[in-house]
């Protein structure tokens, strides 16, 4: 799965990658909280100023989109995305584990720029009602612009197309560390197709788009979920690096707490046992 999934599958991969590092941490940070009440909200992320060419799309659309996504060894998956402009963003897709996907389990991610936090959880008949919450390292706009400007020259408009009944402009970007990528994006910021330039098939392509305001319930955590705050464990990792350099002894109690959180994450997103 390439970087061209942009804010869709890559958002899930990035979030899960952060979860997977919890048991490597070593420091004196406070133990992570596993309260069922809503986790404290961090300060909103600041938007980076990135110079973009004239005519580059603004992410203002409110919509629901269904995509066909190619995800490497996972194969073809259908992914549903809902967006409220730059403020809130939700994706839903079948579970990474094929057996759990067949049983109806679906992975959900909700990104809230105003609160600067993201939620990851699984919905399903027998799925554990646990949601991982973590601060966003970059908001939705920053994630989008990272694709648009990473590696040097800003994107270039190279054509246009019509996908799922909507017109879009094709933007090409290249970087020193990767091949050329293309994304066909509407003027109000809906990604209709994205992938490597010249590839046999795109990483994602829109199947249907429903433009219009999205209900608040789309971005709300369902009732009955336990919230596990990943923020302290992320901080633990950062402190561990500094502590290791100065020869300090790690806080074993905090490490144990993060390991327990890691086991919960594995139960949520891991294979059927």
ChimeraX attribute file (.defattr): number of C-alpha atoms within 10 A of each C-alpha:
attribute: neighborCount
match mode: 1-to-1
recipient: residues
	/A:1	17
	/A:2	16
	/A:3	16
	/A:4	20
	/A:5	23
	/A:6	22
	/A:7	21
	/A:8	23
	/A:9	24
	/A:10	17
	/A:11	20
	/A:12	19
	/A:13	12
	/A:14	13
	/A:15	21
	/A:16	16
	/A:17	11
	/A:18	13
	/A:19	22
	/A:20	14
	/A:21	15
	/A:22	26
	/A:23	19
	/A:24	13
	/A:25	25
	/A:26	27
	/A:27	24
	/A:28	19
	/A:29	21
	/A:30	15
	/A:31	17
	/A:32	22
	/A:33	17
	/A:34	16
	/A:35	11
	/A:36	14
	/A:37	10
	/A:38	13
	/A:39	18
	/A:40	12
	/A:41	13
	/A:42	14
	/A:43	12
	/A:44	16
	/A:45	18
	/A:46	12
	/A:47	12
	/A:48	12
	/A:49	8
	/A:50	12
	/A:51	11
	/A:52	15
	/A:53	11
	/A:54	8
	/A:55	9
	/A:56	19
	/A:57	18
	/A:58	15
	/A:59	21
	/A:60	15
	/A:61	18
	/A:62	22
	/A:63	18
	/A:64	21
	/A:65	21
	/A:66	22
	/A:67	22
	/A:68	18
	/A:69	25
	/A:70	21
	/A:71	17
	/A:72	10
	/A:73	7
	/A:74	13
	/A:75	9
	/A:76	13
	/A:77	16
	/A:78	16
	/A:79	21
	/A:80	22
	/A:81	20
	/A:82	24
	/A:83	26
	/A:84	22
	/A:85	20
	/A:86	19
	/A:87	18
	/A:88	22
	/A:89	24
	/A:90	24
	/A:91	25
	/A:92	23
	/A:93	23
	/A:94	21
	/A:95	25
	/A:96	17
	/A:97	16
	/A:98	14
	/A:99	12
	/A:100	19
	/A:101	15
	/A:102	11
	/A:103	15
	/A:104	15
	/A:105	22
	/A:106	21
	/A:107	20
	/A:108	21
	/A:109	26
	/A:110	25
	/A:111	26
	/A:112	23
	/A:113	22
	/A:114	15
	/A:115	18
	/A:116	21
	/A:117	24
	/A:118	23
	/A:119	25
	/A:120	26
	/A:121	24
	/A:122	23
	/A:123	20
	/A:124	15
	/A:125	9
	/A:126	11
	/A:127	17
	/A:128	16
	/A:129	16
	/A:130	21
	/A:131	26
	/A:132	26
	/A:133	25
	/A:134	25
	/A:135	26
	/A:136	20
	/A:137	14
	/A:138	18
	/A:139	25
	/A:140	25
	/A:141	18
	/A:142	18
	/A:143	15
	/A:144	15
	/A:145	19
	/A:146	15
	/A:147	21
	/A:148	27
	/A:149	17
	/A:150	16
	/A:151	14
	/A:152	11
	/A:153	14
	/A:154	21
	/A:155	22
	/A:156	17
	/A:157	18
	/A:158	11
	/A:159	11
	/A:160	14
	/A:161	15
	/A:162	14
	/A:163	19
	/A:164	15
	/A:165	11
	/A:166	14
	/A:167	15
	/A:168	23
	/A:169	21
	/A:170	21
	/A:171	21
	/A:172	21
	/A:173	23
	/A:174	21
	/A:175	16
	/A:176	10
	/A:177	8
	/A:178	12
	/A:179	10
	/A:180	14
	/A:181	23
	/A:182	24
	/A:183	29
	/A:184	26
	/A:185	26
	/A:186	23
	/A:187	17
	/A:188	15
	/A:189	19
	/A:190	25
	/A:191	26
	/A:192	27
	/A:193	27
	/A:194	26
	/A:195	25
	/A:196	20
	/A:197	16
	/A:198	10
	/A:199	10
	/A:200	8
	/A:201	13
	/A:202	21
	/A:203	25
	/A:204	28
	/A:205	23
	/A:206	22
	/A:207	17
	/A:208	17
	/A:209	20
	/A:210	13
	/A:211	14
	/A:212	12
	/A:213	14
	/A:214	17
	/A:215	10
	/A:216	9
	/A:217	8
	/A:218	16
	/A:219	20
	/A:220	12
	/A:221	18
	/A:222	11
	/A:223	7
	/A:224	9
	/A:225	16
	/A:226	18
	/A:227	22
	/A:228	24
	/A:229	23
	/A:230	26
	/A:231	20
	/A:232	19
	/A:233	32
	/A:234	21
	/A:235	18
	/A:236	27
	/A:237	21
	/A:238	15
	/A:239	17
	/A:240	22
	/A:241	13
	/A:242	13
	/A:243	16
	/A:244	13
	/A:245	8
	/A:246	9
	/A:247	8
	/A:248	13
	/A:249	12
	/A:250	18
	/A:251	17
	/A:252	14
	/A:253	14
	/A:254	21
	/A:255	25
	/A:256	17
	/A:257	18
	/A:258	28
	/A:259	18
	/A:260	15
	/A:261	23
	/A:262	19
	/A:263	14
	/A:264	17
	/A:265	22
	/A:266	14
	/A:267	15
	/A:268	22
	/A:269	21
	/A:270	14
	/A:271	13
	/A:272	10
	/A:273	4
